[in-house]
Each structure stands twice: as C-alpha cells, then as structure tokens.
Amino acid sequence: MRALLRDLPSFTIDQGSGRNRTFTRVELLTIAIISHMEQRYGIRRAAIGTIIKQLLETLQTPRTVDPLACLVIIAGDSFVLYTQLGESVAEGLVIPLAPIFDQLDAYLGVKAPQKQMEIGFGPSALRKASIHTIRS
C-alpha cells in the first residue's frame, strides 16, 4: 500500500498518514482496480498514473448499482469510461467491476463472502438412536 501511494499521486487531500490514513470507498475501489490492472494485465504504475484523475472522477460519479458495470480504459489517451458489459467497445482495456465490487464489499463487511460450507450433517454426525421398550 505504501509503495502504491508513493508511486502514484495522492488520491485526495491528505487525511492522515501511515496507519492513521483514512480511505474513502472510492479510494479503496480505485486501489482495488489499480491492483487488478497490475496483477492481471501487467500494466505498470507509470501508465496507470496517467489515468488516475479520470479514474477517480469516473468512479465518484453517482449512479445506480449495475451488475454489468465495467470500465473501458485507454491509458495512452487518459480515457476512462464507465459502461456496461456487452456494449460495443472499439478499443481499450475492459474491466468487469462486479468481482471487484464483491471483493470490496466483503472487505468492508457490507456483504458476507459467498462460499459453499460444510453443514455437518454427514453420516458421522448421526448417532444411533436408542430404542426403549416397555416390559410387562
């Protein structure tokens, strides 16, 4: 996190430093998207730095929740577009946002991570029932 903040311009007016730094939801979303771009697509921070301002402006715009939301990014032109999956895109990196939204919601505790869990009703959990008979 420190390296990311050091290498890229600050996201907002300094709200503290080190462990006291407070991040907004949009800043956390931006960090998650940057991390995704670096890890998944190998995009360097210098290229990402050219679109930080546009990325923040695009993500800060109020809109309804859309499960098909995605970003179209052209780093060389400093272009970021919030659109829907399935729309025609001439060029650019298309990043589906639903997995990133889910990851961030789980991190913030807004949404429990969805995973299949054992419920413990297997054969080993059953006990032999004792049968009582009445003797005359």
Disulfide bonds with the S-S distance in Angstrom:
none
